[in-house]
Amino acid sequence: MKVFSSTCTFDYSWEEVSTANWRKYCPWNDKSTHVVAVDTLSRTVDSETGILRTERLITCDQSVPQWVLSLFGGSATSHVYEISYVDPKSKKVTMCSTNLTWSNVLNVQETVIYQPFSAKPNCTTNFHQEAKITALCGGWQKIKNKVEEASVERFSQNAKRGREGFEAVLEMSRRVFGEQRERENDRLQS
Amino acid sequence: MSASIAPECNDIKDKYDTCFLKWYSEKYLRGNTTSNDCDELFSKYKTCLNRVLKEKGIDSMLEDARKGNHENDTEHLRRS
């Protein structure tokens, strides 16, 4: 098993980040183009805790190293199952993802957490991401290592692009939200 | 908004996503967790989506993934 983890801070409130997170993969994000579709499968609010639980299906389309395709077959389209929990009281978003495609070869378990950043909790948000990647194919350890290494590398590239793309989404969200508010204020005044 | 895996569901998905985002930012985050403004749109979107997931065989992959997910629910659905 290999572990990839990264942490960063966004200069936006937790409310802004957790809202924009729902459209992380919209056209404003021109970096994460490998994500081609995001579908919501179920959504419920827990009546006791108020926690919002959402299941989503993420569809990715990306070039896979040729040697991986020839070893394991399959196509370049892959699916990820994501389940997320929003706790509005403690201000915490937790997202757990697992791969549906190639699950007999590789297991990827990713956890992402968004929480207010302790130093400036009202205007900055901490992002923590951890992925555990395990090659399941029987046989040579050498091949397993190679599969895990290639996966971690791809994961870290996507994570970097994901951060950059999300910054763009946050910026656009703030701008659009501000314009909306202005329009509403104008309407109220006229 | 992002696209649906099924192009024929894009319109209804877009309507639902817009409704949800408005509910999330204007009601849910402000403490009104019980309203169900978008239920009707979601049910239409799901009808469209489920048909395609079945056709593509993704529904059975999802069933398998859900079986392994009880731990996450136990851990994250309670108050932290």
Interface residues (C-beta under 8 A of the other chain):
Chain A: E15 S18 T19 W22 R23 Y25 C26 V35 V36 A37 V38 D39 T40 L41 R43 V45 D46 S47 T49 G50 I51 L52 R53 L57 T59 H79 Y81 I83 Y85 V86 D87 P88 K89 S90 K92 T94 C96 T98 L100 T101 S103
Chain B: M1 S2 A3 S4 I5 A6 C9 K13 Y16 D17 F20 L21 Y24 S25 Y28 L29 G31 T33 T34 F42 Y45 K46 L49 L53 I58 M61 L62 D64 A65 R66 G68 N69 N72 D73 H76 L77 R78 R79 S80
